[in-house]
Amino acid sequence: MTEATLDPKARDLAEKIYRDLVSGAVELSQNSVAMKTDPANLAVISFKLAAVFRVEEDKLNAANLPKNQDFKVGVEDLAAWTK
């Protein structure tokens, strides 16, 4: 069984989200560093958030995509324009 590969853009976004989540979850004191959240859980959340972000981004960008992709211009069309 092969698993689907992850989009590199989604992976990069997940890394940024993970970094932000970890920096918010770490508590630094003079003598210790504490993290109350499991880093593996933060990684899972990061990938899920990145995937949702990409889906929503695609929906928002759909309005900007060409609407008539099947349109073909032939030589006869160009000749008709010059008449």
Secondary structure as the mmCIF struct_conf table of DSSP 4:
data_model
#
loop_
_struct_conf.conf_type_id
_struct_conf.id
_struct_conf.beg_label_comp_id
_struct_conf.beg_label_asym_id
_struct_conf.beg_label_seq_id
_struct_conf.end_label_comp_id
_struct_conf.end_label_asym_id
_struct_conf.end_label_seq_id
HELX_LH_PP_P HELX_LH_PP_P1 THR A 2 ASP A 7
HELX_RH_AL_P HELX_RH_AL_P1 PRO A 8 ALA A 25
STRN STRN1 VAL A 26 LEU A 28
BEND BEND1 GLN A 30 ASN A 31
STRN STRN2 VAL A 33 MET A 35
BEND BEND2 THR A 37 THR A 37
HELX_RH_AL_P HELX_RH_AL_P2 PRO A 39 ASN A 61
HELX_RH_3T_P HELX_RH_3T_P1 ALA A 62 ASN A 64
BEND BEND3 LEU A 65 LEU A 65
BEND BEND4 LYS A 67 LYS A 67
TURN_TY1_P TURN_TY1_P1 GLN A 69 ASP A 70
HELX_RH_AL_P HELX_RH_AL_P3 VAL A 75 TRP A 81
TURN_TY1_P TURN_TY1_P2 THR A 82 THR A 82
#
